Amino acid sequence: MARIDELRLMTRVARLYHEQGMRQAEIAESLHLSQPTVSRLLKRAEKEKIVRVIVNVPQGVYPELEEALVETYGLRDAVVADCVRDDDDESVQRDVGRAAAYYLETTLDEGECIGVSSWSGTILAMVDVMGQIPRPIGARVIQILGGAGEPQAKVHAAYLASRLGELVRGEVTFLPAPGLVDSADVRQVLLNDSSIREVIESFEEITLALVGIGTVEPSPLLASSGNIFSNEELDRLRENGAVGDILYRFFDAEGNPVQTPLADRVTGMNLEQLQQVERVVGVAGGARKVAAIRGALEGGLINTLITDRFTAERLVQG
């Protein structure tokens, strides 16, 4: 894993301990780390000369932005990745995905049950750079949005869940259905299938959800999947105030669900189920997603955010 990610976490822990006076046990609980890990990071921070009289923040690390995000939006945690520009989706996905990979590697608990979306380019970038955890911890991975679609895109969805399962050394449960179907009747038929119903029922076991945050305009990955609404339906969503979506569940600028019949065509976790999960990690960045990310934060739809520094600055500035 990149050195910048280690430096970021070392700096965050050092500031909490030396500047905010938190105990190691409190830091461990707050950042979802083990206490031995916190102790090791503090020692390394001294060795790296991050800790002297004050915390010496390395270039490319943004603890003040992270702390501001946590305070402004009442988050459990925030990770801000260094980024050269925020108007290049591929670059942002790579940088934010790398930061998300390190976050996941360092915060997984024993017996963690991870819910993961199917159609996030940033989460896909995360699994592409993530290292395998060193030992089995009894983790599980559950797909929380239908992954069927066009053949090429379907491969991406299956790869994302299966690769994450390999990396956390855990079993994978796929949701064998399209994320978006033609009608509510078709969705009900799918939900009556015992294999699909069992997956939906297992959502209540999830302890950590990894979700992308989308705009009303579908991403290239989502558009290629065939799991998209028509232009007329998207226009209707905008007219009703939609600014973004999580798991195909659209919300407005305050994070309130946008109620339309389109929700009855989605096969996957809904926002009410999502908010029952202990850790909901939104992984997203880039200039075009600022309004959507802010809406998700305002509505408390996520409690941890991993994003880029430009987006973080805009979110803090309001």
LOLUM-232817 format. One record per atom (N, C-alpha, C): z, y, x negated; atom name; residue number from 1. Coordinates in steps of 0.1 Angstrom, whole numbers, plus 5000, padded with zeros to 4 digits. Example, Ala and Ser with C-alpha at 12.3 -4.5 7.8 and 13.67 -1.06 7.14 Angstrom:
2
   c3   c2   c1 atom   n
 5078 4943 4868    N   1
 5078 4955 4877   CA   1
 5078 4967 4868    C   1
 5071 4978 4872    N   2
 5071 4989 4863   CA   2
 5079 5000 4871    C   2
# end
This chain:
318
   c3   c2   c1 atom   n
 5000 4988 4992    N   1
 5000 5000 5000   CA   1
 5000 5012 4991    C   1
 4994 5023 4996    N   2
 4992 5035 4988   CA   2
 5005 5041 4984    C   2
 5006 5047 4972    N   3
 5018 5053 4967   CA   3
 5023 5064 4976    C   3
 5013 5072 4982    N   4
 5017 5083 4990   CA   4
 5026 5079 5002    C   4
 5023 5067 5007    N   5
 5031 5063 5019   CA   5
 5046 5060 5015    C   5
 5047 5054 5003    N   6
 5061 5052 4998   CA   6
 5068 5065 4995    C   6
 5061 5074 4989    N   7
 5067 5087 4987   CA   7
 5071 5094 5000    C   7
 5063 5093 5010    N   8
 5066 5099 5023   CA   8
 5079 5094 5028    C   8
 5080 5080 5028    N   9
 5092 5074 5034   CA   9
 5104 5077 5025    C   9
 5103 5077 5012    N  10
 5114 5080 5003   CA  10
 5119 5095 5006    C  10
 5109 5104 5008    N  11
 5113 5118 5010   CA  11
 5120 5120 5023    C  11
 5115 5113 5033    N  12
 5122 5114 5047   CA  12
 5136 5109 5046    C  12
 5138 5098 5040    N  13
 5152 5092 5039   CA  13
 5161 5101 5031    C  13
 5155 5106 5020    N  14
 5163 5115 5011   CA  14
 5168 5128 5018    C  14
 5159 5133 5026    N  15
 5163 5146 5033   CA  15
 5173 5143 5043    C  15
 5172 5132 5051    N  16
 5182 5129 5061   CA  16
 5196 5127 5054    C  16
 5196 5120 5043    N  17
 5208 5117 5036   CA  17
 5215 5129 5029    C  17
 5207 5136 5021    N  18
 5212 5146 5012   CA  18
 5213 5160 5019    C  18
 5203 5163 5028    N  19
 5203 5176 5034   CA  19
 5209 5176 5048    C  19
 5208 5165 5056    N  20
 5213 5166 5069   CA  20
 5226 5158 5071    C  20
 5230 5152 5059    N  21
 5243 5145 5059   CA  21
 5244 5132 5068    C  21
 5233 5126 5071    N  22
 5234 5114 5078   CA  22
 5238 5102 5069    C  22
 5246 5093 5075    N  23
 5250 5081 5068   CA  23
 5238 5071 5067    C  23
 5239 5062 5057    N  24
 5228 5052 5056   CA  24
 5226 5044 5068    C  24
 5237 5040 5075    N  25
 5236 5032 5087   CA  25
 5229 5040 5098    C  25
 5232 5053 5099    N  26
 5226 5061 5109   CA  26
 5211 5063 5106    C  26
 5207 5065 5093    N  27
 5193 5066 5090   CA  27
 5186 5053 5093    C  27
 5192 5042 5090    N  28
 5186 5029 5092   CA  28
 5183 5027 5107    C  28
 5192 5031 5116    N  29
 5190 5030 5130   CA  29
 5180 5040 5135    C  29
 5180 5052 5130    N  30
 5171 5062 5134   CA  30
 5156 5059 5131    C  30
 5154 5054 5118    N  31
 5140 5051 5114   CA  31
 5136 5037 5115    C  31
 5145 5029 5121    N  32
 5142 5015 5124   CA  32
 5140 5007 5111    C  32
 5148 5009 5101    N  33
 5148 5003 5088   CA  33
 5161 4995 5087    C  33
 5161 4985 5077    N  34
 5174 4979 5074   CA  34
 5182 4988 5065    C  34
 5195 4986 5065    N  35
 5204 4994 5056   CA  35
 5201 4992 5042    C  35
 5199 4979 5037    N  36
 5195 4977 5023   CA  36
 5182 4984 5019    C  36
 5172 4985 5029    N  37
 5160 4993 5026   CA  37
 5163 5007 5024    C  37
 5172 5013 5032    N  38
 5176 5027 5031   CA  38
 5182 5029 5017    C  38
 5191 5021 5013    N  39
 5198 5022 5000   CA  39
 5188 5021 4989    C  39
 5178 5012 4990    N  40
 5168 5010 4979   CA  40
 5159 5023 4979    C  40
 5156 5028 4990    N  41
 5147 5040 4990   CA  41
 5154 5052 4984    C  41
 5167 5054 4987    N  42
 5175 5065 4981   CA  42
 5176 5063 4966    C  42
 5178 5051 4961    N  43
 5178 5049 4946   CA  43
 5164 5052 4940    C  43
 5154 5048 4947    N  44
 5140 5051 4941   CA  44
 5137 5066 4942    C  44
 5142 5072 4952    N  45
 5140 5087 4953   CA  45
 5146 5094 4941    C  45
 5157 5089 4937    N  46
 5163 5095 4925   CA  46
 5155 5092 4912    C  46
 5151 5080 4911    N  47
 5143 5076 4900   CA  47
 5129 5083 4899    C  47
 5124 5086 4911    N  48
 5111 5093 4911   CA  48
 5113 5109 4910    C  48
 5126 5113 4909    N  49
 5129 5127 4907   CA  49
 5126 5135 4920    C  49
 5125 5128 4931    N  50
 5124 5135 4944   CA  50
 5138 5141 4947    C  50
 5148 5134 4944    N  51
 5162 5139 4946   CA  51
 5168 5145 4933    C  51
 5170 5158 4934    N  52
 5177 5164 4923   CA  52
 5189 5172 4930    C  52
 5188 5185 4928    N  53
 5198 5193 4936   CA  53
 5193 5195 4950    C  53
 5179 5196 4952    N  54
 5173 5196 4965   CA  54
 5163 5185 4966    C  54
 5158 5182 4978    N  55
 5147 5172 4979   CA  55
 5134 5178 4975    C  55
 5127 5173 4965    N  56
 5115 5178 4960   CA  56
 5103 5171 4967    C  56
 5097 5178 4976    N  57
 5087 5172 4985   CA  57
 5074 5170 4978    C  57
 5069 5158 4976    N  58
 5056 5156 4969   CA  58
 5045 5162 4976    C  58
 5034 5165 4969    N  59
 5022 5170 4976   CA  59
 5017 5159 4985    C  59
 5012 5163 4997    N  60
 5007 5153 5006   CA  60
 5017 5147 5015    C  60
 5030 5151 5014    N  61
 5040 5146 5023   CA  61
 5045 5158 5031    C  61
 5048 5156 5044    N  62
 5051 5167 5053   CA  62
 5063 5164 5061    C  62
 5075 5163 5055    N  63
 5087 5160 5062   CA  63
 5091 5171 5072    C  63
 5089 5184 5069    N  64
 5092 5194 5079   CA  64
 5084 5193 5091    C  64
 5071 5190 5090    N  65
 5063 5188 5102   CA  65
 5068 5176 5110    C  65
 5072 5165 5103    N  66
 5077 5153 5110   CA  66
 5090 5157 5118    C  66
 5099 5164 5111    N  67
 5111 5168 5118   CA  67
 5109 5177 5129    C  67
 5099 5186 5128    N  68
 5096 5196 5139   CA  68
 5090 5188 5151    C  68
 5082 5178 5149    N  69
 5077 5171 5160   CA  69
 5088 5163 5167    C  69
 5097 5157 5159    N  70
 5108 5150 5165   CA  70
 5116 5159 5174    C  70
 5119 5171 5168    N  71
 5128 5181 5176   CA  71
 5121 5187 5188    C  71
 5108 5191 5186    N  72
 5101 5197 5197   CA  72
 5098 5188 5209    C  72
 5095 5176 5206    N  73
 5092 5167 5217   CA  73
 5102 5156 5220    C  73
 5113 5156 5213    N  74
 5124 5146 5216   CA  74
 5120 5132 5212    C  74
 5112 5131 5201    N  75
 5107 5118 5197   CA  75
 5118 5110 5189    C  75
 5116 5097 5189    N  76
 5124 5088 5181   CA  76
 5120 5090 5166    C  76
 5107 5091 5164    N  77
 5103 5093 5150   CA  77
 5089 5098 5150    C  77
 5084 5104 5139    N  78
 5071 5109 5137   CA  78
 5067 5107 5122    C  78
 5054 5104 5120    N  79
 5048 5102 5107   CA  79
 5036 5111 5106    C  79
 5035 5119 5096    N  80
 5024 5128 5095   CA  80
 5017 5124 5082    C  80
 5004 5120 5084    N  81
 4996 5116 5072   CA  81
 4988 5128 5066    C  81
 4987 5127 5053    N  82
 4978 5137 5047   CA  82
 4964 5135 5051    C  82
 4956 5146 5052    N  83
 4942 5144 5057   CA  83
 4934 5156 5051    C  83
 4922 5154 5047    N  84
 4914 5165 5042   CA  84
 4908 5173 5053    C  84
 4904 5167 5064    N  85
 4898 5175 5075   CA  85
 4901 5167 5088    C  85
 4901 5174 5099    N  86
 4904 5168 5112   CA  86
 4892 5168 5121    C  86
 4880 5171 5117    N  87
 4869 5171 5126   CA  87
 4859 5160 5122    C  87
 4864 5150 5115    N  88
 4856 5138 5111   CA  88
 4865 5126 5116    C  88
 4860 5120 5127    N  89
 4868 5110 5133   CA  89
 4871 5098 5123    C  89
 4861 5094 5116    N  90
 4862 5083 5107   CA  90
 4872 5086 5096    C  90
 4872 5098 5091    N  91
 4882 5102 5080   CA  91
 4896 5102 5086    C  91
 4898 5108 5098    N  92
 4911 5108 5104   CA  92
 4916 5094 5107    C  92
 4907 5086 5113    N  93
 4912 5072 5116   CA  93
 4916 5065 5103    C  93
 4909 5067 5092    N  94
 4913 5060 5080   CA  94
 4927 5065 5075    C  94
 4929 5078 5075    N  95
 4941 5083 5069   CA  95
 4953 5080 5079    C  95
 4951 5082 5091    N  96
 4962 5079 5101   CA  96
 4965 5064 5102    C  96
 4954 5056 5101    N  97
 4955 5042 5102   CA  97
 4963 5036 5090    C  97
 4961 5042 5078    N  98
 4968 5038 5066   CA  98
 4983 5041 5068    C  98
 4986 5053 5073    N  99
 5000 5057 5075   CA  99
 5007 5047 5085    C  99
 4999 5044 5096    N 100
 5005 5035 5106   CA 100
 5007 5021 5100    C 100
 4999 5016 5091    N 101
 5000 5003 5085   CA 101
 5014 5003 5077    C 101
 5016 5013 5070    N 102
 5029 5014 5062   CA 102
 5041 5015 5071    C 102
 5040 5022 5082    N 103
 5051 5024 5091   CA 103
 5054 5010 5097    C 103
 5043 5003 5101    N 104
 5046 4990 5108   CA 104
 5052 4980 5098    C 104
 5046 4980 5086    N 105
 5051 4970 5075   CA 105
 5066 4973 5073    C 105
 5071 4985 5073    N 106
 5085 4988 5069   CA 106
 5095 4988 5081    C 106
 5090 4987 5093    N 107
 5099 4989 5105   CA 107
 5100 4977 5114    C 107
 5092 4966 5111    N 108
 5093 4954 5119   CA 108
 5106 4948 5119    C 108
 5111 4944 5131    N 109
 5124 4937 5133   CA 109
 5121 4922 5134    C 109
 5132 4914 5131    N 110
 5131 4900 5134   CA 110
 5128 4898 5149    C 110
 5119 4888 5152    N 111
 5116 4885 5166   CA 111
 5108 4896 5173    C 111
 5102 4905 5166    N 112
 5095 4916 5172   CA 112
 5084 4911 5181    C 112
 5082 4917 5193    N 113
 5071 4913 5202   CA 113
 5062 4926 5203    C 113
 5050 4925 5197    N 114
 5042 4937 5195   CA 114
 5031 4937 5206    C 114
 5030 4947 5214    N 115
 5019 4949 5223   CA 115
 5009 4958 5217    C 115
 4996 4954 5218    N 116
 4986 4962 5211   CA 116
 4974 4964 5220    C 116
 4968 4976 5220    N 117
 4957 4979 5228   CA 117
 4944 4973 5221    C 117
 4933 4973 5229    N 118
 4921 4966 5224   CA 118
 4911 4976 5218    C 118
 4911 4988 5223    N 119
 4899 4997 5220   CA 119
 4903 5009 5212    C 119
 4912 5008 5202    N 120
 4916 5020 5194   CA 120
 4910 5018 5180    C 120
 4901 5028 5177    N 121
 4895 5028 5163   CA 121
 4905 5030 5153    C 121
 4916 5038 5156    N 122
 4926 5041 5146   CA 122
 4935 5029 5143    C 122
 4938 5021 5154    N 123
 4946 5009 5152   CA 123
 4937 4999 5145    C 123
 4924 4999 5148    N 124
 4915 4990 5140   CA 124
 4916 4993 5125    C 124
 4916 5006 5122    N 125
 4916 5011 5108   CA 125
 4930 5006 5102    C 125
 4940 5006 5110    N 126
 4954 5002 5105   CA 126
 4954 4988 5101    C 126
 4948 4979 5109    N 127
 4948 4964 5105   CA 127
 4939 4962 5093    C 127
 4929 4970 5091    N 128
 4920 4968 5080   CA 128
 4927 4971 5067    C 128
 4937 4979 5066    N 129
 4944 4982 5054   CA 129
 4958 4977 5052    C 129
 4963 4971 5063    N 130
 4977 4967 5063   CA 130
 4979 4954 5055    C 130
 4990 4953 5048    N 131
 4993 4941 5040   CA 131
 5001 4931 5048    C 131
 5000 4918 5045    N 132
 5008 4908 5052   CA 132
 5022 4909 5049    C 132
 5031 4908 5059    N 133
 5045 4909 5056   CA 133
 5049 4897 5048    C 133
 5060 4898 5039    N 134
 5062 4888 5029   CA 134
 5067 4875 5035    C 134
 5074 4875 5047    N 135
 5079 4862 5052   CA 135
 5078 4862 5067    C 135
 5078 4851 5073    N 136
 5078 4850 5088   CA 136
 5091 4856 5094    C 136
 5089 4864 5105    N 137
 5101 4869 5111   CA 137
 5101 4866 5126    C 137
 5093 4856 5130    N 138
 5092 4852 5144   CA 138
 5086 4862 5153    C 138
 5076 4870 5147    N 139
 5070 4880 5155   CA 139
 5059 4874 5164    C 139
 5056 4882 5175    N 140
 5045 4878 5184   CA 140
 5036 4890 5186    C 140
 5023 4888 5190    N 141
 5014 4899 5193   CA 141
 5008 4896 5207    C 141
 5009 4906 5216    N 142
 5003 4904 5229   CA 142
 4993 4915 5231    C 142
 4981 4911 5236    N 143
 4971 4921 5239   CA 143
 4974 4927 5253    C 143
 4975 4941 5253    N 144
 4980 4947 5266   CA 144
 4969 4954 5273    C 144
 4957 4953 5269    N 145
 4945 4958 5276   CA 145
 4934 4948 5275    C 145
 4927 4945 5286    N 146
 4917 4936 5285   CA 146
 4907 4938 5274    C 146
 4902 4928 5268    N 147
 4894 4929 5256   CA 147
 4880 4925 5258    C 147
 4876 4919 5269    N 148
 4863 4915 5271   CA 148
 4853 4927 5273    C 148
 4841 4925 5269    N 149
 4831 4935 5270   CA 149
 4818 4931 5264    C 149
 4810 4941 5259    N 150
 4798 4938 5252   CA 150
 4801 4929 5240    C 150
 4792 4919 5237    N 151
 4795 4910 5226   CA 151
 4800 4915 5213    C 151
 4793 4926 5208    N 152
 4797 4931 5195   CA 152
 4811 4938 5196    C 152
 4813 4945 5207    N 153
 4826 4952 5208   CA 153
 4837 4942 5211    C 153
 4834 4931 5218    N 154
 4844 4921 5221   CA 154
 4849 4914 5208    C 154
 4840 4913 5198    N 155
 4845 4908 5185   CA 155
 4855 4917 5179    C 155
 4853 4931 5180    N 156
 4863 4940 5175   CA 156
 4877 4938 5182    C 156
 4877 4937 5195    N 157
 4889 4936 5202   CA 157
 4896 4923 5198    C 157
 4889 4912 5197    N 158
 4895 4899 5193   CA 158
 4900 4900 5179    C 158
 4892 4906 5170    N 159
 4896 4907 5156   CA 159
 4909 4915 5155    C 159
 4910 4926 5162    N 160
 4922 4935 5161   CA 160
 4935 4927 5164    C 160
 4935 4920 5175    N 161
 4947 4913 5179   CA 161
 4950 4901 5170    C 161
 4939 4893 5167    N 162
 4941 4881 5158   CA 162
 4945 4885 5144    C 162
 4939 4896 5139    N 163
 4942 4900 5125   CA 163
 4956 4905 5124    C 163
 4961 4913 5134    N 164
 4974 4918 5134   CA 164
 4984 4906 5135    C 164
 4980 4895 5143    N 165
 4989 4883 5143   CA 165
 4990 4877 5129    C 165
 4979 4876 5122    N 166
 4979 4871 5108   CA 166
 4988 4879 5099    C 166
 4987 4892 5100    N 167
 4995 4901 5091   CA 167
 5010 4900 5094    C 167
 5014 4898 5106    N 168
 5028 4897 5109   CA 168
 5033 4883 5110    C 168
 5024 4874 5106    N 169
 5027 4859 5106   CA 169
 5032 4855 5120    C 169
 5026 4859 5130    N 170
 5030 4856 5144   CA 170
 5019 4850 5153    C 170
 5023 4844 5164    N 171
 5014 4839 5174   CA 171
 5008 4851 5182    C 171
 4996 4849 5187    N 172
 4988 4859 5194   CA 172
 4985 4854 5208    C 172
 4988 4863 5218    N 173
 4984 4861 5232   CA 173
 4974 4870 5236    C 173
 4962 4865 5239    N 174
 4951 4874 5243   CA 174
 4951 4876 5258    C 174
 4946 4887 5262    N 175
 4944 4890 5277   CA 175
 4929 4887 5280    C 175
 4926 4875 5285    N 176
 4912 4871 5287   CA 176
 4905 4878 5299    C 176
 4903 4891 5298    N 177
 4897 4898 5310   CA 177
 4891 4911 5305    C 177
 4882 4916 5312    N 178
 4877 4930 5308   CA 178
 4888 4940 5310    C 178
 4887 4951 5302    N 179
 4897 4962 5304   CA 179
 4894 4969 5317    C 179
 4881 4969 5321    N 180
 4877 4977 5332   CA 180
 4867 4968 5340    C 180
 4870 4966 5353    N 181
 4862 4958 5362   CA 181
 4855 4967 5372    C 181
 4846 4961 5380    N 182
 4838 4969 5389   CA 182
 4845 4974 5402    C 182
 4856 4967 5406    N 183
 4863 4971 5418   CA 183
 4877 4966 5418    C 183
 4885 4971 5427    N 184
 4899 4967 5428   CA 184
 4899 4952 5433    C 184
 4890 4948 5441    N 185
 4889 4934 5445   CA 185
 4887 4925 5434    C 185
 4878 4928 5425    N 186
 4876 4920 5413   CA 186
 4888 4919 5405    C 186
 4895 4930 5403    N 187
 4907 4930 5395   CA 187
 4918 4921 5401    C 187
 4919 4921 5415    N 188
 4929 4913 5421   CA 188
 4926 4898 5420    C 188
 4913 4895 5420    N 189
 4909 4881 5417   CA 189
 4914 4876 5403    C 189
 4912 4885 5394    N 190
 4916 4882 5380   CA 190
 4931 4880 5379    C 190
 4938 4889 5386    N 191
 4953 4888 5385   CA 191
 4958 4876 5392    C 191
 4950 4870 5401    N 192
 4954 4858 5408   CA 192
 4953 4846 5399    C 192
 4945 4847 5388    N 193
 4943 4836 5378   CA 193
 4956 4834 5371    C 193
 4961 4822 5370    N 194
 4974 4819 5364   CA 194
 4975 4823 5349    C 194
 4964 4821 5342    N 195
 4964 4824 5327   CA 195
 4965 4839 5325    C 195
 4958 4847 5333    N 196
 4959 4861 5332   CA 196
 4973 4866 5337    C 196
 4977 4861 5348    N 197
 4990 4865 5354   CA 197
 5002 4862 5344    C 197
 5001 4851 5336    N 198
 5012 4848 5327   CA 198
 5012 4859 5315    C 198
 5000 4863 5311    N 199
 5000 4874 5301   CA 199
 5006 4887 5306    C 199
 5002 4890 5318    N 200
 5007 4903 5324   CA 200
 5022 4902 5325    C 200
 5027 4891 5329    N 201
 5042 4889 5331   CA 201
 5049 4890 5318    C 201
 5042 4886 5307    N 202
 5049 4886 5293   CA 202
 5050 4900 5288    C 202
 5044 4910 5295    N 203
 5045 4924 5290   CA 203
 5060 4929 5289    C 203
 5068 4923 5298    N 204
 5082 4928 5298   CA 204
 5090 4923 5286    C 204
 5084 4914 5278    N 205
 5090 4909 5266   CA 205
 5087 4918 5253    C 205
 5078 4927 5255    N 206
 5073 4936 5244   CA 206
 5084 4945 5239    C 206
 5086 4946 5226    N 207
 5096 4955 5221   CA 207
 5090 4967 5213    C 207
 5077 4965 5209    N 208
 5070 4976 5202   CA 208
 5056 4976 5207    C 208
 5051 4987 5212    N 209
 5038 4989 5217   CA 209
 5030 4998 5208    C 209
 5018 4994 5203    N 210
 5010 5002 5195   CA 210
 4998 5006 5204    C 210
 4996 5020 5206    N 211
 4986 5024 5215   CA 211
 4978 5036 5209    C 211
 4966 5036 5212    N 212
 4958 5048 5208   CA 212
 4959 5058 5220    C 212
 4955 5070 5217    N 213
 4955 5081 5227   CA 213
 4941 5086 5228    C 213
 4934 5085 5239    N 214
 4921 5088 5240   CA 214
 4919 5101 5248    C 214
 4907 5107 5247    N 215
 4903 5118 5255   CA 215
 4896 5113 5267    C 215
 4892 5122 5277    N 216
 4885 5118 5288   CA 216
 4871 5113 5284    C 216
 4865 5120 5274    N 217
 4853 5115 5268   CA 217
 4855 5103 5260    C 217
 4849 5091 5263    N 218
 4852 5079 5256   CA 218
 4848 5079 5241    C 218
 4855 5072 5233    N 219
 4852 5072 5219   CA 219
 4840 5063 5217    C 219
 4833 5064 5205    N 220
 4822 5055 5202   CA 220
 4825 5040 5204    C 220
 4837 5036 5199    N 221
 4840 5022 5200   CA 221
 4842 5018 5215    C 221
 4848 5026 5223    N 222
 4850 5023 5237   CA 222
 4836 5023 5244    C 222
 4828 5033 5241    N 223
 4815 5034 5247   CA 223
 4807 5022 5245    C 223
 4808 5016 5232    N 224
 4800 5005 5229   CA 224
 4805 4992 5235    C 224
 4817 4992 5240    N 225
 4823 4980 5246   CA 225
 4818 4977 5260    C 225
 4812 4988 5267    N 226
 4808 4986 5281   CA 226
 4820 4989 5290    C 226
 4832 4991 5285    N 227
 4844 4993 5293   CA 227
 4846 5008 5295    C 227
 4837 5015 5302    N 228
 4838 5029 5304   CA 228
 4834 5032 5319    C 228
 4840 5044 5323    N 229
 4836 5049 5336   CA 229
 4823 5056 5336    C 229
 4817 5058 5348    N 230
 4805 5066 5348   CA 230
 4807 5080 5346    C 230
 4796 5088 5343    N 231
 4797 5102 5341   CA 231
 4803 5109 5353    C 231
 4800 5104 5365    N 232
 4805 5110 5378   CA 232
 4820 5108 5379    C 232
 4824 5096 5375    N 233
 4838 5093 5376   CA 233
 4846 5101 5365    C 233
 4840 5103 5354    N 234
 4847 5111 5343   CA 234
 4848 5125 5348    C 234
 4838 5130 5354    N 235
 4838 5144 5359   CA 235
 4849 5145 5370    C 235
 4851 5135 5378    N 236
 4861 5136 5388   CA 236
 4875 5136 5382    C 236
 4877 5128 5371    N 237
 4889 5128 5364   CA 237
 4893 5142 5358    C 237
 4882 5149 5352    N 238
 4884 5162 5347   CA 238
 4888 5172 5358    C 238
 4881 5171 5369    N 239
 4884 5180 5381   CA 239
 4899 5178 5386    C 239
 4904 5166 5384    N 240
 4918 5163 5388   CA 240
 4928 5166 5377    C 240
 4923 5173 5366    N 241
 4932 5177 5355   CA 241
 4935 5168 5344    C 241
 4927 5157 5343    N 242
 4930 5147 5332   CA 242
 4926 5153 5319    C 242
 4934 5151 5309    N 243
 4932 5155 5295   CA 243
 4931 5143 5285    C 243
 4936 5132 5289    N 244
 4935 5120 5280   CA 244
 4940 5107 5287    C 244
 4940 5097 5279    N 245
 4944 5084 5285   CA 245
 4951 5075 5275    C 245
 4960 5067 5279    N 246
 4966 5056 5271   CA 246
 4963 5043 5280    C 246
 4957 5034 5274    N 247
 4954 5021 5280   CA 247
 4946 5023 5293    C 247
 4937 5033 5293    N 248
 4928 5036 5305   CA 248
 4936 5042 5316    C 248
 4949 5046 5313    N 249
 4957 5053 5324   CA 249
 4957 5067 5320    C 249
 4950 5075 5329    N 250
 4948 5089 5326   CA 250
 4959 5098 5330    C 250
 4961 5109 5323    N 251
 4973 5118 5325   CA 251
 4968 5132 5323    C 251
 4976 5142 5329    N 252
 4972 5156 5327   CA 252
 4979 5163 5316    C 252
 4979 5176 5315    N 253
 4984 5183 5303   CA 253
 4999 5182 5302    C 253
 5006 5179 5313    N 254
 5021 5177 5313   CA 254
 5024 5162 5312    C 254
 5014 5154 5310    N 255
 5017 5139 5309   CA 255
 5019 5132 5322    C 255
 5016 5139 5333    N 256
 5017 5132 5346   CA 256
 5005 5124 5349    C 256
 5007 5112 5355    N 257
 4995 5103 5358   CA 257
 4986 5110 5367    C 257
 4973 5109 5365    N 258
 4963 5114 5374   CA 258
 4959 5103 5383    C 258
 4963 5104 5396    N 259
 4961 5094 5406   CA 259
 4947 5094 5411    C 259
 4939 5083 5408    N 260
 4926 5081 5414   CA 260
 4925 5066 5416    C 260
 4915 5062 5425    N 261
 4913 5048 5427   CA 261
 4908 5041 5414    C 261
 4904 5048 5404    N 262
 4899 5042 5392   CA 262
 4910 5033 5385    C 262
 4923 5037 5387    N 263
 4933 5029 5381   CA 263
 4934 5015 5386    C 263
 4929 5013 5398    N 264
 4929 4999 5404   CA 264
 4919 4990 5398    C 264
 4911 4996 5389    N 265
 4900 4987 5382   CA 265
 4904 4984 5368    C 265
 4916 4987 5364    N 266
 4920 4985 5350   CA 266
 4929 4972 5349    C 266
 4925 4964 5339    N 267
 4933 4952 5337   CA 267
 4941 4953 5324    C 267
 4954 4956 5326    N 268
 4963 4958 5315   CA 268
 4976 4964 5318    C 268
 4983 4968 5309    N 269
 4996 4974 5311   CA 269
 4995 4988 5317    C 269
 5003 4992 5326    N 270
 5003 5005 5332   CA 270
 5014 5014 5325    C 270
 5014 5027 5329    N 271
 5023 5036 5322   CA 271
 5037 5033 5325    C 271
 5040 5029 5337    N 272
 5054 5026 5341   CA 272
 5059 5014 5332    C 272
 5051 5004 5330    N 273
 5055 4993 5322   CA 273
 5056 4997 5307    C 273
 5047 5006 5303    N 274
 5048 5011 5289   CA 274
 5061 5018 5286    C 274
 5066 5026 5296    N 275
 5078 5034 5293   CA 275
 5090 5025 5293    C 275
 5089 5012 5297    N 276
 5101 5003 5296   CA 276
 5102 4997 5282    C 276
 5092 4999 5274    N 277
 5092 4994 5260   CA 277
 5101 5002 5251    C 277
 5108 4996 5242    N 278
 5118 5003 5234   CA 278
 5111 5013 5224    C 278
 5101 5008 5217    N 279
 5093 5017 5208   CA 279
 5079 5017 5213    C 279
 5074 5029 5216    N 280
 5060 5031 5220   CA 280
 5054 5040 5210    C 280
 5045 5035 5201    N 281
 5040 5042 5190   CA 281
 5026 5047 5193    C 281
 5024 5060 5194    N 282
 5010 5065 5196   CA 282
 5004 5068 5182    C 282
 4992 5062 5180    N 283
 4985 5063 5167   CA 283
 4972 5071 5170    C 283
 4972 5083 5167    N 284
 4960 5091 5170   CA 284
 4960 5105 5162    C 284
 4948 5110 5160    N 285
 4947 5123 5154   CA 285
 4934 5129 5155    C 285
 4932 5141 5150    N 286
 4919 5147 5150   CA 286
 4918 5159 5160    C 286
 4910 5169 5157    N 287
 4909 5181 5165   CA 287
 4906 5178 5180    C 287
 4897 5169 5182    N 288
 4893 5167 5196   CA 288
 4904 5160 5205    C 288
 4914 5155 5198    N 289
 4925 5148 5206   CA 289
 4938 5156 5208    C 289
 4938 5168 5203    N 290
 4951 5176 5203   CA 290
 4956 5177 5218    C 290
 4948 5181 5227    N 291
 4952 5182 5241   CA 291
 4957 5169 5247    C 291
 4950 5158 5244    N 292
 4955 5145 5249   CA 292
 4968 5141 5243    C 292
 4969 5143 5230    N 293
 4982 5139 5223   CA 293
 4993 5147 5228    C 293
 4991 5161 5230    N 294
 5002 5169 5235   CA 294
 5006 5165 5249    C 294
 4996 5161 5258    N 295
 4999 5157 5271   CA 295
 5008 5144 5271    C 295
 5005 5135 5262    N 296
 5012 5122 5261   CA 296
 5027 5125 5256    C 296
 5028 5135 5247    N 297
 5041 5139 5242   CA 297
 5049 5146 5253    C 297
 5043 5155 5260    N 298
 5050 5163 5271   CA 298
 5055 5154 5282    C 298
 5047 5143 5284    N 299
 5051 5134 5295   CA 299
 5060 5123 5290    C 299
 5064 5123 5277    N 300
 5072 5112 5272   CA 300
 5066 5098 5273    C 300
 5053 5098 5272    N 301
 5046 5085 5274   CA 301
 5047 5077 5261    C 301
 5050 5084 5249    N 302
 5052 5077 5237   CA 302
 5065 5083 5231    C 302
 5072 5075 5223    N 303
 5084 5081 5216   CA 303
 5083 5081 5201    C 303
 5072 5077 5196    N 304
 5069 5078 5182   CA 304
 5054 5082 5180    C 304
 5052 5091 5171    N 305
 5038 5096 5169   CA 305
 5034 5094 5154    C 305
 5022 5089 5152    N 306
 5017 5088 5139   CA 306
 5003 5096 5139    C 306
 5002 5107 5132    N 307
 4991 5116 5133   CA 307
 4988 5122 5120    C 307
 4978 5131 5119    N 308
 4974 5138 5107   CA 308
 4981 5152 5107    C 308
 4981 5158 5095    N 309
 4988 5171 5093   CA 309
 4982 5182 5101    C 309
 4969 5183 5103    N 310
 4963 5194 5111   CA 310
 4967 5193 5125    C 310
 4967 5181 5131    N 311
 4971 5179 5145   CA 311
 4986 5182 5146    C 311
 4994 5177 5137    N 312
 5008 5180 5137   CA 312
 5011 5195 5138    C 312
 5004 5203 5130    N 313
 5006 5217 5129   CA 313
 5003 5223 5143    C 313
 4992 5219 5149    N 314
 4988 5224 5162   CA 314
 4998 5221 5173    C 314
 5003 5208 5172    N 315
 5013 5204 5182   CA 315
 5026 5212 5181    C 315
 5030 5215 5169    N 316
 5043 5222 5167   CA 316
 5041 5236 5171    C 316
 5029 5242 5168    N 317
 5027 5256 5171   CA 317
 5026 5259 5186    C 317
 5023 5248 5194    N 318
 5022 5250 5208   CA 318
 5009 5255 5213    C 318
# end
